[in-house]
Amino acid sequence: MTETPTPITHPLLERQGVRHGFFTRRGGVSTGLYDGLNTGLGSADDAQAVAENRRRIAAALGGDPDDIAACYQIHSSVARVAEGPWRGDRPEGDAVVSATPAVICGVLTADCAPVLLADAETRIVGAVHAGWKGALGGVVHSAVAAMEALGAQPDRIVAVVGPCIAQASYEVGADFQDRFEHHDPGAGRFFAPGAAVDKRMFDLPGFVLWRLEQAGVGEAAWTGHDTCVDEAAFYSNRRAHLRGEADFGRLMSAITLD
């Protein structure tokens, strides 16, 4: 794949006047198992290819790789504030927020839900990595609280959930539903019966949208893309696991202030 990266954007964020993109696997230089725009520093891909892919993403957003503020993700509820470019540093965490122009807040996913947020009035943006564990544990609330501490107002924040594994592709055990309902009464609405009596289908994007609503976010939407089924556009942990593949690429979603 050698074409120019063309990220998915969303009208909610376009109206905020911020640069953003949910980048697909198209437009990168990685080959083989990682064919395309793999940005996973922790993958077994060629390091130079990953660096070039990240350079292309930064350039598409008007910056360079040193401007990218993306955490070493640990499926936590930790949100970090980027007061300036991180220049390659990766503190542990799963959300990044910033009020500094040119800082590129980014997250990496391969079925987990990326969330991009913006408060246009106070010029504050954020990016969240919300897998099931982080979403359940409160990473969305942490990101909104971090933005609020910088001066954002939750009901002015808009958020978009990007490409992630959809309910039709996300089979889990019945005990998974029990865990969610114990933690959050009402979360059962995000589970549907699976193919077997002890299986359920989990609606990750729906649950993340609920979390955004609980956090007081003014308006939110999902792009509607299922990473597990669209191999041409997206990397997928679940798909790689089902095929017995040794690894998988990582997609980057990012947002920045001009």
ABEGO torsion letter per residue (X at the ends): XABBBBBBBBAAAAAAGBBBBBBBABGBABBEAABEBBABAABABBAAAAAAAAAAAAAAAGBBAAABBBBBBAGBABBBBBABBAGGBBBBEABBBBABBGBBBBBBBBGBBBBBBBBAAAGBBBBBBBBAAAAAAGAAAAAAAAAAAAGBBAAABBBBBBBBBBAAABBBBAAAAAAAAAABBGAAAABBBBABAABBBBBAAAAAAAAAAAAGBABBBBAGBBAAABAAABBBAAAAAAAGBABBBBBBBBBBBX
